[in-house]
Amino acid sequence: MKNRWVQLVLGLICMMAISSPQYVWALFTKPLTAALGLTLPAIQVTFSLLVILQAFLSPFQGWLVDKFGTRALLATGGLLTGLSWVLASYANSAAELYLTYGVLGGIGTGIIYVGVVGHMVQWFPDMRGLSTGLAAAGYGSGALLTTIPISRVIAASDYRHALLQFGIILGAIGIVAALGLQRPDEATRAALRARVKVTANRETARDYAPLAMVKTPLFWLMFAMMTMMCTSGLMVVSEMGAFTKDFGMADVLVFGVAALPLALSIDRITNGATRPFFGWVSDRIGRENTMVIAFALEGAAMCAWLLTRSDATLFVLLSGVVFFGWGEIFSLFPATLTDTYGTRHATTNYGVLYMAFGVGSVLGGPVAAMLHDATHSWIPVFEVIIAMNFLTAALAQFALKPLRRRFIEQRTAVAEPLAAAPAYSQV
């Protein structure tokens, strides 16, 4: 039982090692557009490739982890992630940037992300919301340690040197941490399942395979909701460097630090803290109730952010509130999905839902950039994102909550109790 906390720490280190490719991307957009002579929408294709491949390959990557083992696959993921930055440092064209930072990076980070989440749910079946949130927190906050150092290397040298140096460091850290991972044996799994406690959330009495799950309208409601929330946060992640410049914040100092890297650092703290916090809250007051609070919080923070965009201090502080209202989707949605469709196929099922993250990357990246180019303003982009936040909060209360309650009641009424069913899939 004590070993699972060691596994949690190693899993968090793996997640932190793959955090930077996504969460410090905003630091590279400006120097990349200048060095490669590309437009912002063209540069943002790199970010979309990273996230799309990470998301859409997740069911297949989960299968690979199950077949070849957590240790071997996650070490490979760490190697590919580090190599993607090293090779990207030599990229001289859009195609080379797409293949290195985008494709290799998406494959590498995806293997580690789905592998660590699957690893955690095997070791912590008694803490579903909290453990999923802790695993996601490593990914959300890991770039906190690299944001300012990378920005300083870029300023002192150039972005190529930053990619090369940190690609080697992060790749090595990911590989070493992955080599310490091990799966629980059958006796340990049985002991862990015995620790599962009832939470405030009702659960289905049946386990649904992915094909059965995608045939239900309820799944597509969750998919649409997660897509909108992913779009919201990924617009900020991918475009923050651009709209910070347009709002006149790029060269402003706040507390003696440049506004953009300081905001990104604060964002990493709140983006990491919100995942276990709201996961823990959802275990106690219910998933949908927590969604309403968190999604409405992000919508309100986005409104205030837009209205006070000329105030550098508020710009930095409100960016942290925005991410505190966003990052919890990576604990709330997997927990809600598992409550609804059972534990036997939990990892693979979440891999299917996680593809919404890829859709959101397209809408929040190049599509948002094209909307900006068409309107010559970030205000319409913010208005669309704010509307998505409040719409998703409303759907959680008035659509997801009653539909899930009826779905679980109907399935529980006709299903035989699942005595001694495995708590999670073997991924």
C-alpha positions as CSV (number, residue, x, y, z in Angstrom):
1,M,0.0,0.0,0.0
2,K,2.9,2.4,0.7
3,N,4.3,1.8,-2.7
4,R,1.3,3.5,-4.4
5,W,2.4,6.8,-3.0
6,V,5.8,6.3,-4.6
7,Q,4.0,5.5,-7.9
8,L,2.0,8.7,-7.5
9,V,5.1,10.8,-7.1
10,L,6.8,9.1,-10.1
11,G,3.7,9.6,-12.2
12,L,3.5,13.3,-11.3
13,I,7.1,13.7,-12.3
14,C,6.3,12.1,-15.7
15,M,3.4,14.4,-16.1
16,M,5.4,17.5,-15.2
17,A,8.1,16.5,-17.7
18,I,5.6,16.6,-20.6
19,S,3.8,19.8,-19.4
20,S,6.0,22.3,-21.1
21,P,5.3,21.5,-24.8
22,Q,1.7,22.6,-24.3
23,Y,1.9,25.2,-21.6
24,V,4.9,27.2,-22.6
25,W,3.9,27.2,-26.3
26,A,2.9,30.9,-26.0
27,L,6.5,31.8,-25.4
28,F,7.6,30.4,-28.8
29,T,4.8,31.8,-31.1
30,K,6.3,35.2,-31.5
31,P,10.0,34.2,-32.2
32,L,8.8,31.3,-34.5
33,T,6.7,33.6,-36.6
34,A,9.6,36.0,-37.0
35,A,12.3,33.3,-37.6
36,L,10.3,31.2,-40.0
37,G,8.4,33.9,-41.8
38,L,5.0,32.3,-41.0
39,T,1.6,33.8,-40.1
40,L,0.1,33.2,-36.6
41,P,-2.5,30.7,-37.9
42,A,0.2,28.7,-39.7
43,I,2.3,28.6,-36.6
44,Q,-0.7,27.5,-34.5
45,V,-1.1,24.4,-36.7
46,T,1.9,23.1,-34.7
47,F,0.1,23.4,-31.4
48,S,-3.1,21.8,-32.9
49,L,-1.0,18.8,-34.2
50,L,0.5,18.4,-30.7
51,V,-2.9,18.3,-29.0
52,I,-4.8,16.5,-31.7
53,L,-2.3,13.6,-31.8
54,Q,-2.2,13.5,-28.0
55,A,-6.0,13.3,-27.9
56,F,-7.0,11.2,-30.9
57,L,-4.3,8.5,-30.4
58,S,-5.1,8.1,-26.7
59,P,-7.3,4.9,-27.0
60,F,-4.6,3.2,-29.1
61,Q,-1.9,4.4,-26.8
62,G,-3.8,3.0,-23.8
63,W,-3.8,-0.3,-25.6
64,L,-0.1,-0.1,-26.2
65,V,0.6,0.6,-22.5
66,D,-1.5,-2.4,-21.6
67,K,0.2,-4.7,-24.1
68,F,3.9,-3.7,-23.6
69,G,3.9,-2.4,-20.0
70,T,3.7,0.9,-18.3
71,R,7.5,1.3,-17.7
72,A,8.6,0.6,-21.3
73,L,5.9,2.7,-23.0
74,L,6.2,5.7,-20.7
75,A,10.0,5.7,-21.0
76,T,9.5,5.7,-24.8
77,G,7.0,8.6,-24.4
78,G,9.6,10.6,-22.4
79,L,12.2,9.9,-25.1
80,L,9.9,11.1,-27.9
81,T,8.9,14.2,-26.0
82,G,12.4,15.3,-25.4
83,L,13.5,14.4,-28.9
84,S,10.6,16.5,-30.4
85,W,12.1,19.7,-28.8
86,V,15.7,18.8,-29.7
87,L,14.7,18.3,-33.4
88,A,12.4,21.3,-33.4
89,S,15.4,23.5,-32.5
90,Y,16.8,22.7,-35.9
91,A,13.6,23.2,-37.9
92,N,13.8,25.7,-40.7
93,S,10.3,25.3,-42.2
94,A,6.7,24.9,-41.3
95,A,6.8,21.2,-42.3
96,E,9.8,20.5,-40.1
97,L,8.2,22.3,-37.2
98,Y,5.0,20.3,-37.6
99,L,6.8,17.0,-37.8
100,T,9.0,17.6,-34.8
101,Y,7.2,19.7,-32.2
102,G,3.7,18.7,-33.4
103,V,3.8,15.1,-34.4
104,L,6.6,13.6,-32.3
105,G,5.6,15.8,-29.4
106,G,1.9,14.8,-29.6
107,I,2.8,11.1,-29.7
108,G,5.2,11.3,-26.8
109,T,3.1,13.4,-24.5
110,G,0.0,11.3,-25.3
111,I,1.6,8.1,-24.3
112,I,2.6,9.5,-21.0
113,Y,-0.7,11.3,-20.3
114,V,-2.9,8.3,-20.9
115,G,-0.4,5.9,-19.3
116,V,-0.1,7.9,-16.1
117,V,-3.9,8.4,-15.7
118,G,-4.4,4.7,-16.3
119,H,-1.6,3.9,-13.8
120,M,-3.1,6.1,-11.1
121,V,-6.6,4.6,-11.4
122,Q,-5.1,1.2,-10.8
123,W,-3.4,2.2,-7.7
124,F,-6.1,4.6,-6.3
125,P,-9.5,3.1,-7.1
126,D,-10.7,4.5,-3.7
127,M,-10.0,8.1,-4.6
128,R,-11.5,8.5,-8.1
129,G,-12.0,12.3,-8.3
130,L,-9.0,13.2,-6.2
131,S,-6.5,10.8,-7.7
132,T,-7.4,11.7,-11.3
133,G,-7.1,15.4,-10.3
134,L,-3.7,14.8,-8.8
135,A,-2.4,13.1,-11.9
136,A,-3.8,15.9,-14.1
137,A,-2.3,18.5,-11.8
138,G,1.2,17.4,-12.6
139,Y,0.5,18.0,-16.3
140,G,-1.2,21.3,-15.5
141,S,1.4,22.8,-13.2
142,G,4.6,21.2,-14.4
143,A,5.5,24.1,-16.7
144,L,5.6,26.3,-13.6
145,L,9.2,25.2,-13.1
146,T,10.2,26.0,-16.7
147,T,8.2,29.0,-17.9
148,I,10.5,31.7,-16.5
149,P,13.7,29.8,-17.2
150,I,12.7,29.2,-20.8
151,S,11.7,32.8,-21.3
152,R,15.0,34.0,-19.9
153,V,17.0,31.6,-22.2
154,I,15.0,32.9,-25.2
155,A,15.7,36.5,-24.2
156,A,19.4,35.8,-23.6
157,S,20.0,33.6,-26.6
158,D,17.2,32.5,-28.8
159,Y,14.3,30.0,-29.0
160,R,16.4,27.3,-30.7
161,H,18.8,27.2,-27.8
162,A,15.8,27.0,-25.3
163,L,14.3,24.1,-27.3
164,L,17.6,22.2,-27.4
165,Q,18.5,22.7,-23.8
166,F,15.2,21.9,-22.2
167,G,14.4,19.1,-24.7
168,I,17.4,17.2,-23.3
169,I,16.5,18.0,-19.7
170,L,12.8,17.2,-19.8
171,G,13.3,14.1,-21.9
172,A,15.9,12.7,-19.4
173,I,13.7,13.4,-16.4
174,G,10.7,11.7,-18.0
175,I,12.7,8.6,-18.9
176,V,14.2,8.2,-15.4
177,A,10.8,8.6,-13.7
178,A,9.1,6.2,-16.0
179,L,11.7,3.5,-15.3
180,G,10.5,3.4,-11.7
181,L,6.9,2.7,-12.5
182,Q,5.4,-0.7,-11.8
183,R,1.8,-2.1,-11.9
184,P,0.1,-3.5,-8.9
185,D,-0.2,-7.3,-8.8
186,E,-3.5,-9.1,-8.5
187,A,-3.4,-9.4,-4.7
188,T,-2.7,-5.7,-4.4
189,R,-5.5,-4.8,-6.8
190,A,-8.0,-6.9,-4.8
191,A,-6.9,-5.1,-1.6
192,L,-7.2,-1.7,-3.2
193,R,-10.7,-2.5,-4.5
194,A,-11.8,-3.4,-1.0
195,R,-11.0,0.2,0.0
196,V,-13.5,1.8,-2.4
197,K,-15.9,4.0,-0.6
198,V,-19.3,5.4,-1.7
199,T,-19.2,9.0,-2.7
200,A,-21.9,11.7,-3.3
201,N,-22.2,10.5,-6.9
202,R,-24.5,7.7,-8.1
203,E,-22.8,5.1,-10.3
204,T,-24.1,2.8,-12.9
205,A,-24.5,-0.9,-12.1
206,R,-23.2,-1.9,-15.6
207,D,-19.9,-1.6,-17.4
208,Y,-20.0,-0.2,-20.9
209,A,-17.5,-1.0,-23.6
210,P,-16.4,2.0,-25.8
211,L,-18.7,0.9,-28.7
212,A,-21.7,0.7,-26.5
213,M,-20.9,4.0,-24.8
214,V,-20.7,6.0,-28.1
215,K,-24.2,4.8,-29.0
216,T,-25.7,6.7,-26.2
217,P,-26.8,10.3,-26.6
218,L,-25.5,11.1,-23.1
219,F,-21.9,10.4,-24.1
220,W,-22.2,12.9,-27.0
221,L,-23.6,15.5,-24.6
222,M,-20.5,15.1,-22.4
223,F,-18.3,15.1,-25.5
224,A,-19.9,18.5,-26.7
225,M,-19.5,20.0,-23.2
226,M,-15.8,18.9,-22.9
227,T,-15.1,20.2,-26.4
228,M,-16.4,23.6,-25.5
229,M,-14.5,23.7,-22.3
230,C,-11.3,22.5,-24.0
231,T,-11.8,25.2,-26.7
232,S,-12.0,27.9,-24.0
233,G,-8.8,27.0,-22.2
234,L,-6.8,26.1,-25.2
235,M,-7.6,29.4,-26.8
236,V,-5.9,31.1,-23.9
237,V,-3.0,28.6,-23.8
238,S,-2.3,28.9,-27.5
239,E,-3.1,32.6,-28.1
240,M,-2.0,34.2,-24.9
241,G,1.3,35.4,-26.4
242,A,-0.5,37.0,-29.3
243,F,-3.4,38.8,-27.4
244,T,-1.0,39.8,-24.6
245,K,0.9,41.7,-27.2
246,D,-2.2,43.2,-28.8
247,F,-3.5,44.3,-25.3
248,G,-0.2,46.2,-24.7
249,M,0.9,43.8,-22.0
250,A,3.9,42.2,-23.7
251,D,6.6,44.5,-22.4
252,V,5.0,45.6,-19.2
253,L,6.6,44.6,-15.9
254,V,4.4,43.4,-13.0
255,F,6.1,43.0,-9.6
256,G,9.4,43.4,-11.5
257,V,8.7,40.5,-13.9
258,A,7.5,40.7,-17.5
259,A,3.7,40.3,-17.5
260,L,3.5,37.3,-19.9
261,P,5.9,34.8,-18.2
262,L,4.6,35.9,-14.8
263,A,1.0,35.3,-15.9
264,L,2.0,31.9,-17.3
265,S,3.7,30.9,-14.1
266,I,0.7,31.9,-12.0
267,D,-1.5,30.0,-14.4
268,R,0.5,26.9,-13.9
269,I,-0.1,27.1,-10.1
270,T,-3.9,27.6,-10.4
271,N,-4.2,25.2,-13.3
272,G,-2.6,22.5,-11.2
273,A,-4.3,23.3,-7.9
274,T,-7.8,23.3,-9.4
275,R,-7.7,19.7,-10.6
276,P,-7.4,17.8,-7.3
277,F,-9.4,20.6,-5.5
278,F,-12.5,20.3,-7.7
279,G,-12.0,16.6,-8.0
280,W,-12.2,16.4,-4.2
281,V,-15.2,18.8,-4.1
282,S,-17.0,16.7,-6.8
283,D,-16.7,13.6,-4.6
284,R,-18.6,15.4,-2.0
285,I,-21.2,17.6,-3.6
286,G,-21.7,15.9,-7.0
287,R,-20.0,16.2,-10.4
288,E,-22.6,18.4,-12.1
289,N,-22.9,20.8,-9.1
290,T,-19.2,21.2,-9.2
291,M,-19.2,21.8,-13.0
292,V,-21.7,24.6,-12.6
293,I,-19.5,26.4,-10.0
294,A,-16.2,25.9,-11.9
295,F,-17.4,26.7,-15.5
296,A,-19.4,29.8,-14.4
297,L,-16.3,30.9,-12.5
298,E,-14.2,30.8,-15.6
299,G,-16.9,32.6,-17.6
300,A,-17.0,35.4,-15.0
301,A,-13.2,35.6,-14.8
302,M,-13.0,35.9,-18.6
303,C,-15.5,38.7,-18.6
304,A,-13.5,40.6,-15.9
305,W,-10.3,39.8,-17.8
306,L,-11.5,41.3,-21.0
307,L,-13.0,44.4,-19.3
308,T,-9.8,45.2,-17.3
309,R,-7.3,44.2,-20.1
310,S,-5.5,47.5,-19.8
311,D,-4.5,47.0,-16.2
312,A,-1.3,44.9,-16.1
313,T,-1.7,43.7,-12.5
314,L,-5.3,42.6,-12.9
315,F,-4.4,41.0,-16.3
316,V,-1.8,38.8,-14.6
317,L,-4.0,38.0,-11.5
318,L,-7.2,37.3,-13.5
319,S,-5.3,34.9,-15.8
320,G,-4.8,32.7,-12.8
321,V,-8.5,32.8,-11.9
322,V,-9.4,31.9,-15.5
323,F,-7.2,28.8,-15.3
324,F,-8.6,27.9,-11.9
325,G,-12.0,27.7,-13.5
326,W,-10.7,25.7,-16.5
327,G,-8.1,23.0,-15.4
328,E,-10.6,21.0,-13.4
329,I,-12.2,19.6,-16.5
330,F,-9.4,17.0,-16.5
331,S,-10.7,15.6,-13.2
332,L,-14.4,16.2,-13.5
333,F,-15.0,14.7,-16.9
334,P,-13.1,11.4,-16.4
335,A,-14.7,10.9,-13.0
336,T,-18.2,11.7,-14.4
337,L,-17.6,9.3,-17.3
338,T,-16.6,6.5,-15.0
339,D,-19.6,7.0,-12.7
340,T,-21.8,6.8,-15.8
341,Y,-20.3,4.0,-17.8
342,G,-18.6,1.9,-15.2
343,T,-15.0,1.1,-14.2
344,R,-14.1,-2.0,-16.3
345,H,-13.3,0.1,-19.5
346,A,-12.7,3.4,-17.7
347,T,-9.3,4.1,-19.3
348,T,-10.2,3.3,-22.8
349,N,-13.6,5.1,-22.5
350,Y,-11.8,8.2,-21.3
351,G,-9.4,7.9,-24.2
352,V,-12.5,8.2,-26.5
353,L,-13.8,11.2,-24.6
354,Y,-10.4,12.8,-24.5
355,M,-10.6,13.2,-28.2
356,A,-12.7,16.3,-27.4
357,F,-9.4,17.8,-26.4
358,G,-8.2,17.5,-29.9
359,V,-11.3,19.1,-31.4
360,G,-10.9,21.9,-28.8
361,S,-7.3,22.5,-29.9
362,V,-8.4,23.2,-33.5
363,L,-11.2,25.5,-32.4
364,G,-9.1,27.3,-29.8
365,G,-5.9,27.4,-31.9
366,P,-6.1,28.1,-35.7
367,V,-9.9,28.8,-35.8
368,A,-9.6,31.4,-33.0
369,A,-6.6,32.9,-34.8
370,M,-8.6,33.0,-38.1
371,L,-11.5,34.7,-36.3
372,H,-9.1,37.3,-34.9
373,D,-7.6,37.9,-38.4
374,A,-11.1,38.3,-39.9
375,T,-12.2,40.8,-37.3
376,H,-8.8,42.3,-36.5
377,S,-9.7,42.1,-32.8
378,W,-9.5,39.6,-29.9
379,I,-12.8,40.8,-28.4
380,P,-15.1,38.6,-30.6
381,V,-12.9,35.6,-29.8
382,F,-13.3,36.3,-26.1
383,E,-17.1,36.8,-26.5
384,V,-17.4,33.4,-28.1
385,I,-15.3,31.7,-25.4
386,I,-17.3,33.4,-22.6
387,A,-20.6,32.2,-24.1
388,M,-19.2,28.7,-24.3
389,N,-18.3,28.8,-20.6
390,F,-21.8,29.9,-19.4
391,L,-23.5,27.5,-21.9
392,T,-21.6,24.5,-20.6
393,A,-22.4,25.5,-17.0
394,A,-26.1,25.6,-17.9
395,L,-25.9,22.3,-19.7
396,A,-24.3,20.7,-16.6
397,Q,-27.2,21.7,-14.5
398,F,-30.2,21.5,-16.8
399,A,-29.2,18.7,-19.2
400,L,-26.4,16.5,-17.9
401,K,-27.6,16.2,-14.4
402,P,-31.2,15.0,-15.1
403,L,-30.2,12.9,-18.1
404,R,-27.5,11.1,-16.1
405,R,-29.8,10.5,-13.2
406,R,-32.4,8.9,-15.4
407,F,-29.8,7.0,-17.4
408,I,-28.3,5.5,-14.2
409,E,-31.7,4.7,-12.6
410,Q,-32.9,2.9,-15.8
411,R,-29.7,0.9,-16.2
412,T,-29.6,0.0,-12.5
413,A,-33.2,-1.2,-12.5
414,V,-32.5,-3.7,-15.3
415,A,-28.9,-4.7,-14.5
416,E,-27.7,-7.4,-12.2
417,P,-25.4,-6.1,-9.4
418,L,-21.8,-6.3,-10.4
419,A,-20.2,-8.2,-7.5
420,A,-16.4,-8.2,-7.5
421,A,-16.1,-6.3,-10.9
422,P,-12.7,-4.9,-11.5
423,A,-12.4,-1.3,-10.3
424,Y,-10.6,-0.1,-13.5
425,S,-9.3,-1.4,-16.8
426,Q,-5.9,-2.9,-16.9
427,V,-4.3,0.1,-18.7
